[in-house]
């Protein structure tokens, strides 16, 4: 099935790219760049090659087709600070889990659970909405909370596919992935998006400014989605156990012990890094510098949180994928392919349409393009230079359009493969396909609407 879908995508893409009316204004170099984009999308979706090999192939094709003047220009994407920022955050997240931040989170939720499932259902979404601030990895948050929530489901006497379990998986799966956008240090995707704003000269957004722009519309949208999901799952539950009398089982809880000194050093160092992001000027202090220094602190012999084994175990295939995606996005911007494509697509917008109609069209265009990508990070790298070209063409502020791209791409949850934590939640077998698609479509639609409203009236 996956091969059929990817083959269909490639054929549709090639059909549009071979239309004379569309390609007439493109130069030879731009046509080759579009062809490379189609090939990249096909390779990312169909995965006929390992992701690392695919990334190397794309870099090689840039040189073989004469699209890059030498190796240095072909691998320019690997010079992006965002790639190294993601690596640093990965090491930091690993270290925080290693010192026991997960045990602190577990203890907090266990204490809340003593009052019954109600406080967990109400408090878990709020908890997830702010957790990216102190634990910058959606996957880490999912893996920490999943075992505990399964234990709580048993503790409350619920069944294997209970309303409580389904709702909890929605929160740590889909909502968790959306919540990672509230700060640009909440995970790899917002880090990349923040760097793109800087690389394309849109704006150098600070930590607090990003939070002030994204958090209010995102949280409001997530509130709507969360209320809908609860009532939807409650209405479709075959055996609603919520109001039944049940005997609570004993919940195993490790004896609380004082946290070691290394824990406090690690946590205080992390908090100081956040403070540095807030109070320092990004032009004077590069964003990646504080986490680099923190990684060095964690690697000191007395700390012992990061060693060569930790570094070797990093997902270097993802590093290659993101670097190649960055190179492709920069290539499209450098040779004018992105701007020309934006001008061609702008002809589909009614010329007498108002700003609301134009922004809505762009939002739907981003939404459709997002379907072509499995990884949100790759999607934003390739889509961003195309869409940002619309700003000067229709007279909308580039920063508004940039955040529109970020929210729509980050909010896409239609298919399980659209984000790692959504996929992990679906793979538990607790959700039916119908539940996944209904929740995914509704969630994606609400985030899209909130992004459009924010782009027009808030940002």
C-alpha positions as CSV (number, residue, x, y, z in Angstrom):
1,X,0.0,0.0,0.0
2,X,2.8,2.4,0.9
3,X,4.4,1.8,-2.5
4,X,1.1,2.5,-4.3
5,X,0.6,5.8,-2.5
6,X,4.2,7.0,-3.1
7,X,4.0,6.0,-6.8
8,X,0.7,7.9,-7.1
9,X,2.3,10.9,-5.5
10,X,5.2,10.8,-7.8
11,X,3.0,10.4,-10.9
12,X,0.8,13.3,-9.9
13,X,3.9,15.5,-9.2
14,X,5.5,14.6,-12.5
15,X,2.2,15.3,-14.3
16,X,2.1,18.9,-13.0
17,X,5.8,19.5,-13.5
18,X,5.6,18.5,-17.2
19,X,2.7,20.8,-18.1
20,X,4.1,23.4,-20.5
21,X,2.0,26.2,-19.0
22,X,3.6,25.6,-15.6
23,X,7.2,25.1,-16.7
24,X,7.3,27.8,-19.4
25,X,8.7,30.4,-17.0
26,X,11.3,28.1,-15.3
27,X,14.9,28.1,-16.4
28,X,16.7,24.8,-17.1
29,X,18.4,24.9,-13.7
30,X,15.0,25.5,-12.0
31,X,13.4,22.6,-13.9
32,X,16.2,20.3,-12.8
33,X,15.7,21.6,-9.2
34,X,12.0,20.8,-9.4
35,X,12.9,17.3,-10.7
36,X,15.2,16.8,-7.8
37,X,12.5,17.9,-5.4
38,X,10.1,15.3,-6.9
39,X,12.8,12.6,-6.6
40,X,13.4,13.6,-3.0
41,X,9.8,13.4,-2.0
42,X,9.4,10.0,-3.7
43,X,12.5,8.7,-1.9
44,X,11.4,10.1,1.5
45,X,7.9,8.6,1.2
46,X,8.6,5.2,-0.5
47,X,11.9,4.6,1.4
48,X,13.4,2.3,-1.3
49,X,16.8,3.2,0.3
50,X,17.9,3.7,3.9
51,X,17.4,7.3,4.9
52,X,21.1,7.9,5.3
53,X,21.8,6.6,1.7
54,X,19.0,8.7,0.3
55,X,20.5,11.8,1.9
56,X,23.9,11.1,0.4
57,X,22.2,10.4,-3.0
58,X,20.5,13.8,-3.0
59,X,23.8,15.6,-2.2
60,X,25.5,13.6,-5.1
61,X,22.7,14.5,-7.5
62,X,23.1,18.2,-6.8
63,X,26.6,17.9,-8.0
64,X,25.9,15.5,-10.9
65,X,23.2,17.8,-12.3
66,X,25.4,20.9,-11.9
67,X,23.0,22.5,-9.4
68,X,25.8,23.1,-6.9
69,X,29.2,24.5,-7.6
70,X,31.3,22.0,-5.8
71,X,31.0,19.9,-2.7
72,X,31.0,23.0,-0.4
73,X,27.8,24.3,-1.9
74,X,26.1,20.9,-2.0
75,X,26.7,20.3,1.7
76,X,25.9,23.8,2.9
77,X,22.9,22.5,4.7
78,X,25.1,20.7,7.1
79,X,26.5,24.0,8.3
80,X,23.2,25.1,9.8
81,X,23.4,25.8,13.5
82,X,20.0,24.1,13.9
83,X,21.5,20.7,13.2
84,X,24.0,21.0,16.0
85,X,21.4,22.6,18.3
86,X,19.2,19.5,17.8
87,X,22.2,17.2,18.7
88,X,22.9,19.3,21.8
89,X,19.2,19.1,22.9
90,X,19.2,15.3,22.3
91,X,22.3,14.9,24.6
92,X,20.7,17.2,27.2
93,X,17.4,15.4,27.2
94,X,19.3,12.1,27.6
95,X,21.2,13.5,30.6
96,X,18.1,14.8,32.3
97,X,16.5,11.4,32.1
98,X,19.7,9.8,33.3
99,X,19.8,11.9,36.5
100,X,16.1,11.0,37.3
101,X,13.9,13.8,36.0
102,X,11.6,11.0,34.8
103,X,11.2,9.8,38.4
104,X,10.3,13.3,39.6
105,X,7.5,13.4,36.9
106,X,6.3,9.9,37.8
107,X,6.1,10.8,41.5
108,X,4.1,13.9,40.8
109,X,1.5,12.0,38.7
110,X,1.3,9.2,41.2
111,X,0.4,11.7,43.9
112,X,-2.2,13.2,41.7
113,X,-3.7,9.8,40.9
114,X,-4.4,9.1,44.6
115,X,-7.6,11.2,44.2
116,X,-8.8,9.1,41.3
117,X,-8.7,9.2,37.5
118,X,-10.5,12.6,37.3
119,X,-7.6,14.7,38.3
120,X,-5.3,12.8,35.9
121,X,-7.7,13.4,33.0
122,X,-7.9,17.1,33.7
123,X,-4.3,17.6,34.7
124,X,-2.5,15.6,32.1
125,X,-3.2,17.9,29.2
126,X,-2.1,20.9,31.2
127,X,1.0,19.0,32.3
128,X,1.9,18.1,28.7
129,X,1.2,21.7,27.5
130,X,4.0,23.0,29.6
131,X,6.4,20.0,29.8
132,X,8.4,20.9,26.7
133,X,9.9,23.8,28.7
134,X,11.7,21.4,31.0
135,X,12.0,18.3,28.8
136,X,12.8,19.2,25.2
137,X,12.0,15.9,23.5
138,X,8.5,14.7,22.5
139,X,9.7,11.1,22.2
140,X,11.4,11.3,25.7
141,X,8.2,12.6,27.2
142,X,6.2,9.8,25.5
143,X,8.5,7.1,26.7
144,X,8.6,8.4,30.2
145,X,4.8,8.7,30.6
146,X,3.6,5.6,28.7
147,X,4.6,3.0,31.3
148,X,3.1,5.0,34.1
149,X,-0.2,5.6,32.4
150,X,-0.5,1.9,31.6
151,X,0.1,1.2,35.3
152,X,-2.5,3.8,36.3
153,X,-5.0,2.3,33.9
154,X,-4.6,-1.0,35.8
155,X,-4.6,0.7,39.1
156,X,-7.9,2.3,38.4
157,X,-9.3,-1.1,37.3
158,X,-10.0,-0.1,33.7
159,X,-9.8,-2.5,30.7
160,X,-7.1,-2.7,28.1
161,X,-8.8,-0.2,25.7
162,X,-10.5,1.9,28.3
163,X,-11.6,5.5,27.8
164,X,-8.9,6.6,30.3
165,X,-6.2,4.8,28.4
166,X,-7.3,6.1,25.0
167,X,-7.5,9.7,26.2
168,X,-4.1,9.4,27.9
169,X,-2.5,8.1,24.7
170,X,-4.0,11.0,22.7
171,X,-2.5,13.4,25.2
172,X,1.0,11.9,25.2
173,X,0.9,11.1,21.5
174,X,-0.8,13.8,19.4
175,X,-1.1,16.6,21.9
176,X,2.4,16.0,23.1
177,X,3.7,16.5,19.5
178,X,1.7,19.7,19.0
179,X,2.8,21.1,22.4
180,X,6.4,20.9,21.5
181,X,6.0,24.0,19.3
182,X,5.2,26.4,22.3
183,X,9.0,27.2,22.5
184,X,11.6,26.9,19.9
185,X,13.7,24.8,22.2
186,X,10.9,22.2,22.7
187,X,12.2,19.8,20.1
188,X,13.9,19.4,16.8
189,X,11.1,20.7,14.7
190,X,10.7,24.2,16.4
191,X,14.5,24.5,16.5
192,X,14.7,24.1,12.7
193,X,11.8,26.5,12.2
194,X,13.5,29.1,14.4
195,X,16.7,28.7,12.4
196,X,14.8,29.1,9.1
197,X,13.4,32.4,10.2
198,X,16.9,33.6,10.9
199,X,18.5,32.0,7.7
200,X,16.0,33.6,5.4
201,X,16.2,37.0,7.0
202,X,12.6,37.0,8.4
203,X,13.4,37.7,12.0
204,X,15.6,36.6,15.0
205,X,12.9,35.6,17.4
206,X,13.9,35.4,21.1
207,X,12.7,32.7,23.5
208,X,10.0,34.8,25.1
209,X,8.9,36.3,21.9
210,X,8.4,32.9,20.3
211,X,6.5,31.7,23.3
212,X,4.3,34.8,23.2
213,X,3.4,34.3,19.6
214,X,2.8,30.5,19.5
215,X,1.6,29.5,22.9
216,X,-1.8,31.5,23.1
217,X,-3.3,30.4,19.7
218,X,-1.8,26.9,20.0
219,X,-3.1,26.3,23.6
220,X,-6.5,27.6,22.7
221,X,-6.6,25.3,19.7
222,X,-5.5,22.3,21.8
223,X,-8.1,23.1,24.4
224,X,-10.8,22.8,21.8
225,X,-9.3,19.6,20.4
226,X,-8.9,18.1,23.9
227,X,-12.5,18.7,24.8
228,X,-13.7,17.3,21.5
229,X,-11.5,14.1,21.9
230,X,-12.8,13.4,25.4
231,X,-16.4,13.6,24.3
232,X,-15.8,11.8,21.1
233,X,-14.0,8.9,22.8
234,X,-16.7,8.8,25.6
235,X,-19.5,8.7,23.0
236,X,-17.8,5.9,21.0
237,X,-16.7,3.8,24.0
238,X,-18.3,0.3,23.8
239,X,-17.9,-0.4,27.4
240,X,-17.9,2.8,29.3
241,X,-16.2,1.9,32.6
242,X,-15.9,5.5,33.8
243,X,-18.8,5.5,36.2
244,X,-18.6,1.8,37.3
245,X,-17.7,0.9,40.8
246,X,-14.3,-0.8,40.8
247,X,-11.7,-2.0,43.2
248,X,-8.4,-0.1,42.9
249,X,-5.3,-2.3,42.7
250,X,-2.2,-1.5,44.6
251,X,0.1,0.9,42.7
252,X,3.7,0.1,43.1
253,X,5.6,3.1,44.1
254,X,9.3,3.2,44.9
255,X,10.3,4.7,48.2
256,X,11.0,8.3,47.8
257,X,14.7,9.1,48.3
258,X,16.5,12.4,48.2
259,X,17.9,13.3,44.8
260,X,21.8,13.2,44.5
261,X,23.9,16.2,44.0
262,X,24.4,15.5,40.3
263,X,20.6,15.8,39.8
264,X,20.6,19.3,41.2
265,X,23.6,20.4,39.3
266,X,22.1,19.0,36.1
267,X,18.7,20.7,36.7
268,X,20.2,24.0,37.8
269,X,22.5,24.0,34.7
270,X,19.5,23.4,32.5
271,X,17.5,26.2,34.1
272,X,20.5,28.6,33.7
273,X,20.6,27.7,30.0
274,X,16.9,28.7,29.6
275,X,17.6,32.0,31.5
276,X,20.6,32.6,29.1
277,X,18.2,32.2,26.1
278,X,15.8,34.6,27.6
279,X,18.1,37.4,28.7
280,X,20.9,37.3,26.1
281,X,20.9,38.8,22.6
282,X,21.0,36.1,19.9
283,X,23.3,38.3,17.8
284,X,25.8,38.5,20.6
285,X,25.4,35.0,22.1
286,X,24.5,32.3,19.5
287,X,21.6,30.2,20.4
288,X,23.6,27.0,20.3
289,X,26.3,28.3,22.6
290,X,24.5,27.7,26.0
291,X,23.5,24.1,25.2
292,X,27.1,23.4,24.0
293,X,28.5,24.6,27.3
294,X,25.9,22.6,29.2
295,X,26.8,19.4,27.3
296,X,30.4,20.0,28.2
297,X,29.4,20.3,31.9
298,X,27.4,17.1,31.7
299,X,30.4,15.3,30.2
300,X,32.8,16.3,33.0
301,X,34.2,13.2,34.9
302,X,32.4,14.2,38.1
303,X,29.1,14.3,36.2
304,X,29.6,11.4,33.8
305,X,26.2,12.0,32.1
306,X,27.6,12.1,28.5
307,X,30.3,9.8,27.2
308,X,31.4,8.5,23.8
309,X,28.8,5.8,23.9
310,X,26.1,8.4,24.2
311,X,27.5,10.3,21.3
312,X,27.8,7.2,19.1
313,X,24.2,6.2,19.8
314,X,22.8,9.5,18.4
315,X,20.6,9.1,15.4
316,X,23.1,10.1,12.7
317,X,20.8,9.0,9.9
318,X,18.4,11.7,10.9
319,X,21.4,14.1,10.9
320,X,22.1,13.2,7.3
321,X,18.4,13.5,6.4
322,X,18.0,17.0,7.9
323,X,21.3,18.2,6.4
324,X,20.3,17.0,2.9
325,X,16.9,18.6,3.3
326,X,18.5,21.9,4.4
327,X,20.7,21.8,1.3
328,X,17.8,21.2,-1.0
329,X,15.7,24.0,0.6
330,X,18.7,26.4,0.3
331,X,19.2,25.4,-3.3
332,X,15.6,26.1,-4.2
333,X,15.9,29.6,-2.6
334,X,19.3,30.4,-4.1
335,X,18.5,29.6,-7.7
336,X,15.0,31.2,-7.6
337,X,13.0,28.0,-7.9
338,X,11.0,28.6,-4.7
339,X,10.1,32.1,-5.7
340,X,9.1,31.1,-9.3
341,X,7.0,28.2,-8.0
342,X,5.3,30.5,-5.6
343,X,4.5,33.0,-8.4
344,X,3.1,30.2,-10.6
345,X,0.9,28.8,-7.7
346,X,-0.3,32.4,-6.9
347,X,-2.1,32.4,-10.2
348,X,-4.5,29.9,-8.7
349,X,-5.6,32.5,-6.2
350,X,-8.5,34.7,-7.3
351,X,-6.9,38.0,-8.2
352,X,-9.8,40.0,-6.7
353,X,-9.7,37.9,-3.5
354,X,-9.2,39.7,-0.1
355,X,-6.4,39.0,2.3
356,X,-8.4,36.4,4.2
357,X,-9.0,34.3,1.1
358,X,-5.3,34.5,0.1
359,X,-4.1,33.5,3.5
360,X,-6.6,30.6,3.6
361,X,-5.4,29.4,0.2
362,X,-1.8,29.5,1.3
363,X,-2.8,27.5,4.5
364,X,-4.5,24.9,2.4
365,X,-1.5,24.7,0.1
366,X,0.8,24.1,3.1
367,X,-1.6,21.5,4.4
368,X,-1.6,19.6,1.1
369,X,2.2,19.8,0.7
370,X,2.6,18.4,4.2
371,X,1.1,15.1,3.1
372,X,4.1,14.5,0.9
373,X,6.4,14.3,3.9
374,X,6.7,11.8,6.7
375,X,9.1,13.8,8.8
376,X,7.8,17.3,9.9
377,X,11.4,18.6,10.0
378,X,12.0,17.7,6.3
379,X,8.6,19.2,5.4
380,X,9.3,22.6,7.0
381,X,12.8,22.8,5.4
382,X,11.5,22.3,1.9
383,X,8.1,24.1,2.2
384,X,9.4,27.1,4.0
385,X,11.3,28.8,1.1
386,X,8.4,28.2,-1.3
387,X,5.8,29.7,1.0
388,X,7.8,32.6,2.3
389,X,8.1,33.9,-1.2
390,X,4.3,34.6,-1.1
391,X,4.9,37.3,1.6
392,X,6.1,40.0,-0.8
393,X,3.7,38.8,-3.5
394,X,0.5,39.3,-1.6
395,X,1.7,41.9,1.0
396,X,1.6,39.9,4.2
397,X,4.3,40.2,6.9
398,X,6.9,37.5,6.4
399,X,7.0,36.7,10.1
400,X,3.2,36.1,10.1
401,X,3.5,33.7,7.1
402,X,6.5,32.0,8.8
403,X,4.5,31.1,11.9
404,X,1.6,30.0,9.7
405,X,3.9,27.4,8.1
406,X,5.2,26.3,11.5
407,X,1.8,25.8,13.1
408,X,0.2,24.0,10.2
409,X,3.2,21.6,9.6
410,X,3.6,21.0,13.3
411,X,-0.1,20.5,13.8
412,X,-0.5,17.9,11.0
413,X,-1.7,14.6,12.7
414,X,-4.0,13.0,10.1
415,X,-1.9,9.9,9.6
416,X,0.0,8.1,12.3
417,X,3.3,8.5,10.3
418,X,3.0,12.3,10.5
419,X,4.8,12.4,13.8
420,X,6.9,9.9,15.8
421,X,4.8,10.1,19.0
422,X,1.5,9.8,17.1
423,X,2.9,6.7,15.4
424,X,4.0,5.2,18.8
425,X,0.5,5.8,20.3
426,X,-1.2,4.2,17.3
427,X,1.1,1.2,17.4
428,X,-0.1,0.3,20.9
429,X,-3.3,-1.0,19.2
430,X,-5.5,1.0,21.6
431,X,-6.9,3.3,19.0
432,X,-9.0,2.1,16.1
433,X,-8.2,3.4,12.6
434,X,-11.5,5.4,12.7
435,X,-10.6,7.0,16.0
436,X,-7.1,7.9,14.7
437,X,-8.4,9.5,11.5
438,X,-11.3,11.4,13.2
439,X,-9.1,12.8,15.9
440,X,-6.3,13.4,13.5
441,X,-8.4,15.3,11.0
442,X,-10.2,17.3,13.6
443,X,-7.0,18.2,15.4
444,X,-5.2,19.2,12.2
445,X,-8.2,21.3,11.0
446,X,-8.5,23.2,14.3
447,X,-4.8,24.0,14.4
448,X,-5.0,25.2,10.8
449,X,-7.9,27.5,11.5
450,X,-6.1,28.9,14.6
451,X,-3.0,29.5,12.5
452,X,-5.0,31.4,9.9
453,X,-6.7,33.5,12.5
454,X,-3.4,34.2,14.3
455,X,-1.7,35.1,11.0
456,X,-4.4,37.6,10.1
457,X,-5.1,39.2,13.5
458,X,-2.6,38.3,16.2
459,X,1.0,37.8,14.9
